[in-house]
Amino acid sequence: MTMKESNTIKFFGDSPFTRILDVLVDNIGESYSKKEMQELAGLSKGAFFMHWPKVEELGLVKITKTIGRTKLYTLDRNSQFTKDILKFEMRMIEETSPKKMAAASN
């Protein structure tokens, strides 16, 4: 799967952790299993699970539902770290908007 180059990836580089973060931010409010996030991020199972503990340790996700043994996760908007990431994401969008880019080149 080819990932589009999002602002997150442009600013932080194309790493497995950044791809996981990008999936969560781009799909805010949606719930996914780890397997679904792995596929959306275009990562191998090994790469995904190598970086997943950091996602949990930083408090970026919360469990929204459990179906059998499968847990569904979403971006935890109550986490201060998540709030900071979303604030930065909005700043990146503002700074890279076509209108802002056109004004900067004049």
CORHU-V774883 format. One record per pair of residues at least 12 apart in sequence whose ideal C-beta (glycine too) atoms are under 6 Angstrom apart, sorted by the first residue. I is the first residue (numbers start at 0). GAP is how many residues later the second one is. If there is no record, write none. Layout:
# CORHU-V774883
I&GAP ; I&GAP
This chain:
# CORHU-V774883
0&41 ; 2&39 ; 5&16 ; 6&85 ; 6&89 ; 7&14 ; 10&81 ; 15&27 ; 15&31 ; 15&35 ; 16&34 ; 18&22 ; 19&21 ; 19&35 ; 22&14 ; 22&17 ; 22&18 ; 23&51 ; 24&64 ; 27&47 ; 30&33 ; 30&41 ; 30&43 ; 32&37 ; 32&39 ; 57&23 ; 58&20 ; 58&22 ; 59&22 ; 60&12 ; 60&15 ; 61&14
